Amino acid sequence: MKALSILYHDVVEGADWDSSGFSGPSAARYKLSVEEFEKHLEAISRVFHSTPVTVFDLLAANAPEENLLLTFDDGGASASRVAEVLKARGWRGHFFITTDYIGRPAFLDRGQICALRNSGHVIGSHSCSHPQRMSSCSFEQVFMEWRRSAEMLAEIVGEPITVASVPRGNYSARVARAAAHAGIKFLLTSEPTARCRMIEGCWILGRYGILQGMSPRSSADFATGRFLPCFEQWSLWNAKKLLKKMGGVYYHQIRDLTLGERSHS
């Protein structure tokens, strides 16, 4: 099975980056203005002529040959605005919620999460606490992050939560196994790949990430799996993965010092 997935975060008015989701310049790198976001969706619509699907559509008997998933991490308050923009096109998205932040300023509250689900969007876990390095946590710690967040979201939307995304892109096989044991059936990572694989009954899907300043053409290229842009992001991601492995906790400390604060994305 293959699926092309695009990873967005918050979408804000103008340049009010702290109005939704995690604050500060490190988090702002992952955010788009509403105007930028609408241009990205328009670029996708010009080259991708099917309707974006959900993870549940991938396994349907009549699943389309072309699969595109739109995903949004963190659970920032702008998700409600994003849903309106998607609704105007008849599109659905996946919204991954960091449950410890529900109801805090700049984040979704319980009613808004319900409204997203009632509009046909997929609600998933983005962990409880958005840990700095989930891949370095013990199996028990990761399992509790998945289980507690899924249970809270299930109580809010009234149905089991079986979809999740890995915070900060810190994926490992242990993170996947813990997700599977917590009842997660689809786990989305930050690895830029269309290849899907399964670990202990849990499907692992990659995603192509959009950063502030990337052109709308980037979303269009990822939506259609254009080789060179996809390969370039895959190469950069793997170089970064190697630096993370070599630097360990110091990688994040250096990155945060460079950006001037603790990173959230």
Buried (B, 14 or more C-beta within 10 A) or exposed (E): EEBBBBBBBBBBEEEEBBBBBBBBEBBBBBBBBBEBBBBBBEBBBEEBEEBBBBBEBBEEEEBEEBBBBBBBBBBBBBBBBBBEBBBEBEBBBBBBBBBBBBEEEBBBBBEBBBBBBEBBBBBBBBBBBBBBBBBBBEEEBBBBBBBBBBBBBBEBBEEEBBBBBBBBBBBBEBBBBBBBBBBBBBBBBBBBBBEBEEBEEBBBBBBBBBBBEBEBBBBBBBBBBBEEBBEEBBEEBEEBBEEBEEEEEEBBBEBBEEBEEBBBB
